Amino acid sequence: MKATAQTPADVLVAKAQDRSALIGIVGLGYVGLPLAMEFARAGFQVLGFDVSKPVVEALTQGRSHVQDVPSADVARFTKEGKFAATTDLARLHEPDVVSICVPTPLSKTKDPDVSYVLAATNAVKQALRRGQLIVLESTTYPGTTRELMLPALEGTGLKVGEDFFLAFSPERVDPGNPKWNTHNTPKVVGGLTAACRRVAMAIYEPAIERLVAVSSTEAAELVKILENTFRSVNIGLVNEMAIVCDKLGVDVWEVIEAAATKPFGFMKFTGPRRRGALYPARSALSRLEDAHAQLPHAIHRAGGRDQRGDARILGRPRGRSPERAGARGAGQQGAGGGRRLQEGHRRCPREPGPRCDPVAAAARRGGVVSRSARPQAQA
Ligand SMILES: NC(=O)c1ccc[n+]([C@@H]2O[C@H](COP(=O)([O-])OP(=O)(O)OC[C@H]3O[C@@H](n4cnc5c(N)ncnc54)[C@H](O)[C@@H]3O)[C@@H](O)[C@H]2O)c1
């Protein structure tokens, strides 16, 4: 009997199962490096790409620049031949899988800056070959994978779901968190087609404890936006409470801790250890508005006034009102307030500034960008 020819999807799934797939990670920062280590730990060979020569040189010498990744791991996997890093993006044809973990900062006007995603997509496009899986992990606005990446990649003549595979899987890393890491944090996966999702699930399965499949890349992109918005709204809410507490001379922390004893329907969602670059809903919304999509006005507001309030409580020591602590109100918060906000924030290789700390940026500017003042987001 004649054997049925294996499709590129079958080949990749088999390579995931026997760990012979070469995994490429583009962007070896707070998201990409821990992911690279997880794939190496799962038994894959990993080739990391970064445009930063110092980052690649340090990693090649076995030195990690990411707090959650011990240098010993980088050194061990490098020595075992499981991990290598390069600045040579022309080598992107080598990996079977390319996971894109580049920054998506907010522009001055708090619109999403997808220029890094575009640059990475273009580099992937130059090297794209039959049988590759491309996964975007960067936080972004809904539609990025289908509208921005897909046309570029299909411009090569290769067909998604048949010749190559495309998926979105948002990163949930929480730098410095002692309990939740890249390995044990459930990972959401959405594919452009059913075959894309199947292949992506097969690839991540050996490296990540639990995968959550969703029906599309848009659903996966919106999961991340919902998570960020949920956090943003809750922090904003608590900061409104802080204003009320100040007026009444009550310690807001006492109120938060007591409320958190309720075993259901309440989530304590604030604290001086808030970390991670927050990509607020308003930034996604500015793109959605272009597409005439509707989100509740309350969510829109969460990225503005409420995040200005964010600086208020996060900069405040427990048990002290701003008056007693000698702090200024959020509306007047200047460089000092900004510095306090940065304490306990993720240890960013760069000083947290407008690029990687939109909340601090909003606090410095007064937190409000009017609709008319907001230019169109760049595609
Ligand atoms: N850090 C977090 O806590 C966190 C959590 C969840 C999601 N995210 C998202 O993950 C993405 C990556 O964030 P990060 O914190 O890892 O950023 P990072 O700044 O720590 O690392 C990004 C790396 O990408 C490299 N890079 C930039 N452009 C490149 C290109 N074209 N090709 C190759 N390398 C390139 C940079 O040199 C840098 O080393 C962002 O979209 C971010 O919003 C971050």
The ligand as an SDF file (V2000), in Angstrom:
LIG
                    3D

 44 48  0  0  0  0  0  0  0  0999 V2000
    8.5200   42.2160   30.3510 N   0  0  0  0  0  0  0  0  0  0  0  0
    7.2960   41.8860   30.7480 C   0  0  0  0  0  0  0  0  0  0  0  0
    6.9750   41.8380   31.9320 O   0  0  0  0  0  0  0  0  0  0  0  0
    6.2640   41.5010   29.7130 C   0  0  0  0  0  0  0  0  0  0  0  0
    5.1550   40.7350   30.1120 C   0  0  0  0  0  0  0  0  0  0  0  0
    4.2180   40.3560   29.1620 C   0  0  0  0  0  0  0  0  0  0  0  0
    4.3650   40.7630   27.8440 C   0  0  0  0  0  0  0  0  0  0  0  0
    5.4400   41.5280   27.4770 N   0  0  0  0  0  0  0  0  0  0  0  0
    5.5460   41.9090   26.0660 C   0  0  0  0  0  0  0  0  0  0  0  0
    6.5400   41.1000   25.4410 O   0  0  0  0  0  0  0  0  0  0  0  0
    7.2210   41.8380   24.4210 C   0  0  0  0  0  0  0  0  0  0  0  0
    8.7220   41.8400   24.6760 C   0  0  0  0  0  0  0  0  0  0  0  0
    8.9440   42.5060   25.8990 O   0  0  0  0  0  0  0  0  0  0  0  0
   10.3110   42.3710   26.7030 P   0  0  0  0  0  0  0  0  0  0  0  0
   10.0190   42.8640   28.0780 O   0  0  0  0  0  0  0  0  0  0  0  0
   10.9080   41.0160   26.5310 O   0  0  0  0  0  0  0  0  0  0  0  0
   11.2160   43.4230   25.9310 O   0  0  0  0  0  0  0  0  0  0  0  0
   12.7960   43.6610   26.1380 P   0  0  0  0  0  0  0  0  0  0  0  0
   13.0170   45.0800   25.7940 O   0  0  0  0  0  0  0  0  0  0  0  0
   13.2050   43.1560   27.4860 O   0  0  0  0  0  0  0  0  0  0  0  0
   13.4740   42.7160   25.0410 O   0  0  0  0  0  0  0  0  0  0  0  0
   13.2570   42.8460   23.6860 C   0  0  0  0  0  0  0  0  0  0  0  0
   14.5110   42.4310   22.9410 C   0  0  0  0  0  0  0  0  0  0  0  0
   14.2140   42.4620   21.5470 O   0  0  0  0  0  0  0  0  0  0  0  0
   15.3650   42.9350   20.8510 C   0  0  0  0  0  0  0  0  0  0  0  0
   14.9290   43.3980   19.5480 N   0  0  0  0  0  0  0  0  0  0  0  0
   14.3120   44.5550   19.2060 C   0  0  0  0  0  0  0  0  0  0  0  0
   14.0270   44.5820   17.9000 N   0  0  0  0  0  0  0  0  0  0  0  0
   14.4840   43.4310   17.3750 C   0  0  0  0  0  0  0  0  0  0  0  0
   14.4920   42.8620   16.0650 C   0  0  0  0  0  0  0  0  0  0  0  0
   13.9340   43.4870   15.0430 N   0  0  0  0  0  0  0  0  0  0  0  0
   15.0660   41.6620   15.8970 N   0  0  0  0  0  0  0  0  0  0  0  0
   15.6260   41.0020   16.9240 C   0  0  0  0  0  0  0  0  0  0  0  0
   15.6420   41.4770   18.2000 N   0  0  0  0  0  0  0  0  0  0  0  0
   15.0680   42.6710   18.4280 C   0  0  0  0  0  0  0  0  0  0  0  0
   15.9220   43.9900   21.7750 C   0  0  0  0  0  0  0  0  0  0  0  0
   17.2920   44.2480   21.5020 O   0  0  0  0  0  0  0  0  0  0  0  0
   15.6980   43.3600   23.1590 C   0  0  0  0  0  0  0  0  0  0  0  0
   16.8230   42.6110   23.5790 O   0  0  0  0  0  0  0  0  0  0  0  0
    6.5880   43.2270   24.4340 C   0  0  0  0  0  0  0  0  0  0  0  0
    5.5480   43.2540   23.5000 O   0  0  0  0  0  0  0  0  0  0  0  0
    6.0090   43.3370   25.8340 C   0  0  0  0  0  0  0  0  0  0  0  0
    4.9190   44.2300   25.8800 O   0  0  0  0  0  0  0  0  0  0  0  0
    6.3960   41.8900   28.3780 C   0  0  0  0  0  0  0  0  0  0  0  0
  1  2  1  0
  2  3  2  0
  2  4  1  0
  4  5  1  0
  4 44  2  0
  5  6  2  0
  6  7  1  0
  7  8  2  0
  8  9  1  0
  8 44  1  0
  9 10  1  0
  9 42  1  0
 10 11  1  0
 11 12  1  0
 11 40  1  0
 12 13  1  0
 13 14  1  0
 14 15  2  0
 14 16  1  0
 14 17  1  0
 17 18  1  0
 18 19  2  0
 18 20  1  0
 18 21  1  0
 21 22  1  0
 22 23  1  0
 23 24  1  0
 23 38  1  0
 24 25  1  0
 25 26  1  0
 25 36  1  0
 26 27  1  0
 26 35  1  0
 27 28  2  0
 28 29  1  0
 29 30  1  0
 29 35  2  0
 30 31  1  0
 30 32  2  0
 32 33  1  0
 33 34  2  0
 34 35  1  0
 36 37  1  0
 36 38  1  0
 38 39  1  0
 40 41  1  0
 40 42  1  0
 42 43  1  0
M  CHG  2   8   1  16  -1
M  END
$$$$
